[in-house]
Amino acid sequence: MGSKNLKAIVVRGDRATPIADPSRFREAVKKAVEELRKNLVTSEVYPKFGTTATVNMTSEAGIFPIRNWQEGYSKETITLLSDPLRERFNFKDLPCSPGCPV
């Protein structure tokens, strides 16, 4: 598709998409949810801090996108870390969407 300079495919409709093998699909979803629950980040960190936790992870790894990816770390990122944000603002623990396994 890239060789055709195709940038996106847009689909719109109001009918459900049929699943070829529903039982196999359910099994795949079950396995994916089990993996998410085993993972420290998706089972404990994201539910507590949300995606602000990625600031911690990328900053510690030196890959936080600063100055259009010219730098990977800055002392100023400390103000964006999960703990200081959670202390500074009143967060409500809400899921990202209904049915989200994280």
PEJO-V841004 format. One record per residue. RES is the residue in one small letter. SS is DSSP state (@ for helix, = for strand, . for the rest). Layout:
BEGIN
[[RES | SS] [RES | SS]]
END
This chain:
BEGIN
[[m | .] [g | @] [s | @] [k | @] [n | .] [l | .] [k | .] [a | .] [i | .] [v | .] [v | .] [r | .] [g | .] [d | .] [r | .] [a | .] [t | .] [p | .] [i | .] [a | .] [d | .] [p | @] [s | @] [r | @] [f | @] [r | @] [e | @] [a | @] [v | @] [k | @] [k | @] [a | @] [v | @] [e | @] [e | @] [l | @] [r | @] [k | @] [n | .] [l | @] [v | @] [t | @] [s | @] [e | @] [v | @] [y | @] [p | @] [k | @] [f | @] [g | @] [t | @] [t | @] [a | @] [t | @] [v | @] [n | @] [m | @] [t | @] [s | @] [e | @] [a | @] [g | .] [i | .] [f | .] [p | .] [i | =] [r | .] [n | .] [w | .] [q | .] [e | =] [g | .] [y | .] [s | .] [k | @] [e | @] [t | @] [i | @] [t | @] [l | @] [l | .] [s | @] [d | @] [p | @] [l | @] [r | @] [e | @] [r | @] [f | .] [n | .] [f | .] [k | .] [d | .] [l | .] [p | .] [c | .] [s | .] [p | .] [g | .] [c | .] [p | .] [v | .]]
END
